[in-house]
């Protein structure tokens, strides 16, 4: 087995500032607003901010109550993410992984108890693709490879990597779902290569391992059956991950329309033409965009609330209902990206300046639509469910 170099490993748990008591969501958002340019420059949300997000309850949101977590209803957590995204998309994207502990509920309960032994505020990040081969070893696997898109990895306590579908599908129940190996973040090398058009502050760098042993008790199927008997873990885990990322674009669209409204007549135009507020196309466009946002948001939260009620009633969320979760998430992500672009166009020449936040809202919002859970293929799969034929990919 090959050891990793210390200078290429993320900080340990002790690198977090000492816990200083609870922090309100309002106070957290105020600091995010002040520091979002810093996160963009760093290409990640730094650990002192991750610590404050922990204090605000972000990373105990999907921790089981048996381990001291909040196990929040999904609609409530989605509203929190929406509010954070209004302040900054990248920070909201990292905060979205406060829901990722629903995946960890598929680990053996004893393993989960070790994860939460130091407290419920555990940050789990992952770079699952491309799936890598793993060699069978005594009681586990030897894992090697490089994985992409590990959002929030520089602030994580635990990191998961994808190691091949043949292990996940051995019983035929989990075909198409990635088998995931979990490691302490300090044991995983981060390849610092996140250089993108938007969501720069998410720090979605690559991960690398070489002949790293993982006990089988630290592996699970992403989207597999949870072993925790609490309501949150009966909510569809994959659909939930689509929702948390879509919620970011709902917040970005809200921010764009608020910014656009604020530009209506505060300053004179560059050319001396009428103020934006005096132009019919601006007023009509703003109103139409507001209606689009509220409509997409209503479908999104209506679907989340309906499925949560199903769970609380003790019933399973059936594919037809889970389909609405996925569809409403994809619809919200794409509609809200369109709204941000509309706002950019209506804002005029002032929106092109780097100091104007509108250009970052555009860049961030278009990145959200590229997430695999929110891609155009969702519409095809959703339509297949509506007409009763099998989707061509694992869904919903």
Wavefront OBJ file of the C-alpha trace (Angstrom):
o trace
v 0.000 0.000 0.000
v 1.240 3.465 -0.832
v 1.068 6.335 1.644
v -0.212 9.724 0.556
v 1.971 12.798 0.776
v 1.060 15.010 3.728
v 1.197 18.218 1.723
v -1.550 16.988 -0.618
v -4.054 16.035 2.051
v -6.941 18.098 3.362
v -6.803 19.444 6.882
v -7.870 17.225 9.752
v -10.857 17.713 12.026
v -8.629 19.664 14.448
v -8.065 22.340 11.798
v -11.591 23.626 12.339
v -11.895 26.586 14.733
v -13.138 25.547 18.172
v -16.918 25.263 18.406
v -18.316 28.568 19.646
v -22.030 27.890 20.049
v -24.986 28.188 17.688
v -25.121 30.734 14.878
v -28.339 32.022 13.350
v -28.991 31.524 9.667
v -29.430 35.293 9.298
v -25.972 35.937 10.760
v -24.444 33.252 8.564
v -25.987 34.763 5.436
v -24.747 38.239 6.334
v -21.187 36.928 6.502
v -21.574 35.012 3.247
v -22.662 38.234 1.531
v -19.549 39.987 2.818
v -17.159 37.209 1.815
v -18.499 35.723 -1.425
v -15.785 37.413 -3.491
v -13.200 35.785 -1.231
v -14.661 32.332 -1.871
v -14.572 32.962 -5.620
v -10.901 33.922 -5.414
v -9.972 30.957 -3.209
v -11.936 28.520 -5.394
v -13.461 26.990 -2.268
v -15.385 27.834 0.871
v -12.718 27.916 3.605
v -12.828 25.873 6.765
v -13.613 28.753 9.083
v -16.827 29.323 7.105
v -17.570 25.596 7.083
v -17.264 25.728 10.874
v -19.805 28.557 10.998
v -22.110 26.608 8.699
v -21.848 23.758 11.180
v -22.830 26.129 13.984
v -25.847 27.203 11.929
v -26.987 23.573 11.691
v -26.315 23.061 7.991
v -24.318 19.860 8.365
v -26.507 18.176 10.945
v -29.588 18.669 8.767
v -29.528 15.080 7.489
v -27.798 13.436 10.441
v -30.092 10.891 12.127
v -31.670 12.015 15.380
v -30.293 8.859 17.012
v -26.833 10.387 16.498
v -27.833 13.859 17.691
v -28.775 15.257 14.280
v -31.812 17.236 13.171
v -32.982 14.983 10.287
v -34.832 18.010 8.907
v -37.861 17.681 6.632
v -36.575 18.199 3.075
v -38.840 21.211 2.336
v -37.379 23.035 5.329
v -33.775 22.352 4.319
v -34.508 23.374 0.727
v -35.798 26.724 1.969
v -32.553 27.214 3.905
v -30.522 26.538 0.773
v -32.645 28.937 -1.248
v -31.923 31.715 1.245
v -28.183 31.003 1.222
v -28.154 30.969 -2.594
v -29.649 34.452 -2.691
v -26.424 35.519 -0.967
v -24.034 33.264 -2.928
v -24.497 30.304 -5.243
v -21.209 28.557 -4.485
v -21.751 28.629 -0.727
v -25.282 27.293 -1.184
v -23.925 24.484 -3.380
v -21.494 23.492 -0.630
v -24.252 23.831 1.975
v -26.389 21.513 -0.168
v -24.133 18.666 0.939
v -25.689 19.055 4.346
v -28.248 16.695 2.823
v -25.677 14.141 1.656
v -25.635 12.314 4.982
v -28.850 10.666 3.796
v -26.529 8.576 1.621
v -24.504 7.542 4.674
v -27.659 6.050 6.184
v -27.017 3.063 3.880
v -23.819 2.216 5.764
v -23.896 -0.354 8.558
v -25.239 1.317 11.697
v -22.038 0.578 13.595
v -20.057 2.401 10.912
v -22.421 5.349 11.140
v -21.947 5.473 14.888
v -18.200 5.826 14.345
v -18.728 8.628 11.837
v -20.840 10.580 14.328
v -18.801 9.680 17.399
v -17.365 13.222 17.567
v -20.738 14.879 16.974
v -23.561 15.211 14.454
v -21.998 18.022 12.401
v -20.161 15.888 9.873
v -19.404 17.082 6.330
v -19.575 14.374 3.679
v -18.332 15.088 0.146
v -17.819 12.780 -2.772
v -16.308 12.380 -6.178
v -17.996 9.277 -7.541
v -17.175 9.431 -11.239
v -15.669 8.041 -13.294
v -16.156 4.778 -11.402
v -12.813 3.120 -10.725
v -11.800 -0.510 -10.382
v -11.102 -1.827 -6.890
v -9.211 -5.002 -6.005
v -10.782 -7.427 -3.562
v -8.751 -7.670 -0.367
v -9.194 -9.382 2.995
v -12.487 -8.008 4.322
v -12.597 -5.100 1.900
v -11.030 -3.474 -1.150
v -7.854 -1.800 -2.365
v -8.910 1.398 -4.078
v -6.985 3.386 -6.688
v -7.981 6.042 -9.186
v -8.951 9.641 -9.766
v -12.456 11.081 -9.458
v -13.943 14.384 -10.564
v -16.354 17.012 -9.247
v -15.812 16.574 -5.504
v -17.652 19.728 -4.464
v -16.762 20.961 -0.996
v -13.940 18.437 -0.592
v -11.610 20.960 1.048
v -14.045 21.373 3.910
v -15.085 17.737 4.267
v -14.665 15.393 7.214
v -15.479 12.292 5.146
v -15.103 11.618 1.440
v -16.714 8.969 -0.742
v -15.435 7.650 -4.078
v -17.130 5.418 -6.657
v -15.600 1.972 -7.145
v -17.587 0.159 -9.791
v -21.049 -1.138 -10.407
v -20.175 -4.854 -10.384
v -20.036 -4.808 -6.580
v -23.252 -2.815 -6.211
v -25.243 -5.008 -8.594
v -24.160 -8.415 -7.334
v -27.664 -9.127 -6.050
v -29.375 -7.498 -9.028
v -31.152 -4.920 -6.856
v -28.843 -1.958 -7.365
v -27.933 -2.083 -11.048
v -26.753 1.294 -12.272
v -26.165 2.691 -8.780
v -22.556 3.517 -7.858
v -20.850 1.533 -5.138
v -19.176 4.000 -2.796
v -16.190 3.701 -0.475
v -15.910 6.144 2.424
v -12.623 7.446 3.843
v -11.641 10.068 6.401
v -10.969 13.185 4.356
v -7.409 13.335 5.670
v -6.607 10.116 3.779
v -7.685 11.391 0.346
v -5.486 13.448 -1.951
v -7.085 16.529 -3.486
v -5.956 17.461 -6.983
v -6.385 21.232 -7.080
v -7.731 21.717 -10.612
v -11.128 23.448 -10.337
v -11.084 26.196 -12.982
v -14.533 26.800 -14.454
v -16.862 29.448 -15.845
v -19.141 29.498 -12.804
v -19.546 28.081 -9.294
v -15.824 28.647 -8.797
v -16.221 28.843 -5.038
v -17.519 25.280 -4.739
v -13.993 23.850 -4.855
v -15.113 20.842 -6.910
v -11.597 19.506 -7.349
v -10.500 16.003 -8.309
v -9.725 13.274 -5.765
v -6.939 10.696 -5.993
v -6.101 7.465 -4.169
v -3.438 4.813 -4.679
v -3.845 1.294 -3.243
v -5.848 2.587 -0.314
v -7.555 -0.085 1.767
v -11.212 0.292 2.752
v -13.043 -2.157 4.962
v -16.257 -3.495 3.444
v -18.142 -2.013 6.391
v -17.243 1.431 5.009
v -18.881 0.851 1.618
v -22.457 1.358 0.472
v -24.624 1.736 -2.612
v -25.525 5.366 -3.330
v -29.289 5.462 -3.412
v -29.530 2.050 -1.762
v -31.832 1.190 1.119
v -31.183 3.130 4.312
v -30.579 1.254 7.569
v -31.923 4.048 9.772
v -35.595 3.849 10.762
v -36.427 7.547 10.701
v -38.737 9.384 8.259
v -36.025 11.329 6.419
v -34.352 8.124 5.257
v -37.514 6.944 3.532
v -37.502 10.072 1.353
v -35.936 9.266 -2.075
v -32.237 10.014 -1.609
v -31.292 10.578 -5.261
v -34.306 12.814 -5.892
v -33.363 14.777 -2.767
v -29.898 15.443 -4.175
v -31.441 16.751 -7.385
v -33.633 19.039 -5.305
v -30.862 20.514 -3.186
v -28.931 21.534 -6.286
v -32.009 22.928 -8.015
v -32.750 25.015 -4.924
v -29.528 26.894 -5.622
v -30.887 28.179 -8.924
v -34.158 29.210 -7.298
v -32.139 31.412 -4.968
v -29.971 32.763 -7.800
v -33.076 33.703 -9.794
v -34.504 35.498 -6.774
v -31.239 37.394 -6.376
v -31.200 38.320 -10.074
v -34.730 39.722 -10.043
v -34.099 41.656 -6.842
v -30.944 43.097 -8.373
v -32.771 43.918 -11.599
v -35.549 45.727 -9.741
v -32.926 47.722 -7.874
v -31.426 48.885 -11.181
v -34.723 50.307 -12.448
v -33.957 53.938 -11.875
v -31.296 54.393 -9.242
v -28.746 55.742 -11.710
v -28.889 57.449 -15.074
v -28.258 55.294 -18.120
v -24.901 55.465 -19.877
v -26.364 56.940 -23.062
v -28.839 59.281 -21.424
v -31.795 57.169 -22.608
v -34.879 56.729 -20.389
v -34.474 54.886 -17.109
v -35.187 51.163 -17.146
v -38.332 51.762 -15.113
v -39.642 54.011 -17.887
v -39.352 51.311 -20.541
v -42.338 49.074 -21.248
v -40.223 46.051 -22.216
v -38.387 46.244 -18.878
v -41.579 46.410 -16.821
v -43.233 43.590 -18.782
v -40.096 41.437 -18.718
v -39.654 41.885 -14.984
v -43.271 40.912 -14.332
v -43.100 37.853 -16.590
v -39.882 36.685 -14.972
v -41.404 37.102 -11.510
v -44.375 34.954 -12.552
v -42.060 32.298 -14.006
v -40.005 32.138 -10.820
v -42.985 31.896 -8.520
v -44.584 29.216 -10.696
v -41.452 27.050 -10.872
v -40.862 27.499 -7.146
v -44.452 26.523 -6.319
v -44.213 23.260 -8.324
v -40.858 22.530 -6.721
v -41.970 22.965 -3.105
v -45.400 21.452 -3.707
v -43.758 18.228 -4.903
v -41.350 18.162 -1.963
v -44.118 18.731 0.558
v -46.369 16.084 -0.997
v -43.671 13.407 -0.829
v -42.797 14.363 2.732
v -46.445 13.952 3.722
v -46.384 10.526 2.069
v -43.365 9.558 4.141
v -44.901 10.831 7.376
v -48.035 8.820 6.638
v -45.871 5.694 6.631
v -46.307 5.046 2.927
v -43.537 4.549 0.355
v -42.850 7.264 -2.212
v -43.804 5.469 -5.406
v -42.082 6.080 -8.765
v -44.883 8.330 -10.044
v -44.447 10.648 -7.058
v -40.645 10.506 -7.128
v -40.892 11.403 -10.809
v -42.492 14.720 -9.824
v -39.622 15.392 -7.441
v -37.106 14.938 -10.247
v -39.179 16.782 -12.843
v -39.896 19.763 -10.610
v -36.205 19.991 -9.698
v -35.053 19.940 -13.321
v -37.773 22.377 -14.326
v -36.788 24.760 -11.527
v -33.084 24.571 -12.389
v -33.576 25.318 -16.082
v -36.387 27.831 -15.710
v -34.451 29.765 -13.108
v -31.322 29.819 -15.271
v -33.471 31.284 -18.048
v -34.814 33.888 -15.605
v -31.297 34.930 -14.624
v -30.393 35.347 -18.288
v -33.555 37.384 -18.870
v -32.577 39.619 -15.969
v -29.110 40.051 -17.425
v -30.557 41.111 -20.792
v -33.060 43.504 -19.231
v -30.375 45.076 -17.046
v -28.557 46.572 -20.011
v -24.914 47.458 -20.418
v -24.279 47.908 -16.709
v -24.558 44.163 -16.159
v -21.362 43.374 -18.059
v -19.036 44.857 -15.456
v -17.309 42.406 -13.151
v -18.262 44.462 -10.115
v -21.917 43.995 -11.045
v -23.109 40.784 -9.427
v -25.413 39.999 -12.349
v -22.638 38.492 -14.451
v -21.722 36.029 -11.693
v -25.361 35.077 -11.252
v -25.470 34.207 -14.959
v -22.296 32.138 -14.805
v -23.323 30.277 -11.675
v -26.851 29.536 -12.831
v -25.804 27.954 -16.129
v -23.435 25.619 -14.293
v -26.287 24.296 -12.140
v -28.156 23.122 -15.236
v -25.198 20.927 -16.219
v -25.445 18.712 -13.131
v -26.153 15.105 -14.090
v -29.289 14.982 -11.914
v -30.697 18.083 -13.611
v -29.751 17.518 -17.241
v -32.058 17.494 -20.242
v -32.216 13.703 -20.050
v -34.475 14.054 -17.015
v -37.297 15.217 -19.267
v -37.022 12.092 -21.413
v -36.991 9.803 -18.379
v -39.856 11.697 -16.780
v -41.945 11.411 -19.918
v -41.287 7.673 -20.024
v -42.714 7.340 -16.515
v -45.797 9.341 -17.520
v -46.561 6.973 -20.413
v -45.615 3.803 -18.545
v -42.482 2.687 -20.372
v -39.078 2.015 -18.783
v -36.668 4.995 -18.807
v -33.434 4.347 -20.637
v -31.386 5.217 -17.533
v -31.884 4.392 -13.832
v -34.648 6.761 -12.732
v -36.173 8.387 -10.752
l 1 2 3 4 5 6 7 8 9 10 11 12 13 14 15 16 17 18 19 20 21 22 23 24 25 26 27 28 29 30 31 32 33 34 35 36 37 38 39 40 41 42 43 44 45 46 47 48 49 50 51 52 53 54 55 56 57 58 59 60 61 62 63 64 65 66 67 68 69 70 71 72 73 74 75 76 77 78 79 80 81 82 83 84 85 86 87 88 89 90 91 92 93 94 95 96 97 98 99 100 101 102 103 104 105 106 107 108 109 110 111 112 113 114 115 116 117 118 119 120 121 122 123 124 125 126 127 128 129 130 131 132 133 134 135 136 137 138 139 140 141 142 143 144 145 146 147 148 149 150 151 152 153 154 155 156 157 158 159 160 161 162 163 164 165 166 167 168 169 170 171 172 173 174 175 176 177 178 179 180 181 182 183 184 185 186 187 188 189 190 191 192 193 194 195 196 197 198 199 200 201 202 203 204 205 206 207 208 209 210 211 212 213 214 215 216 217 218 219 220 221 222 223 224 225 226 227 228 229 230 231 232 233 234 235 236 237 238 239 240 241 242 243 244 245 246 247 248 249 250 251 252 253 254 255 256 257 258 259 260 261 262 263 264 265 266 267 268 269 270 271 272 273 274 275 276 277 278 279 280 281 282 283 284 285 286 287 288 289 290 291 292 293 294 295 296 297 298 299 300 301 302 303 304 305 306 307 308 309 310 311 312 313 314 315 316 317 318 319 320 321 322 323 324 325 326 327 328 329 330 331 332 333 334 335 336 337 338 339 340 341 342 343 344 345 346 347 348 349 350 351 352 353 354 355 356 357 358 359 360 361 362 363 364 365 366 367 368 369 370 371 372 373 374 375 376 377 378 379 380 381 382 383 384 385 386 387 388 389 390 391 392 393 394 395 396
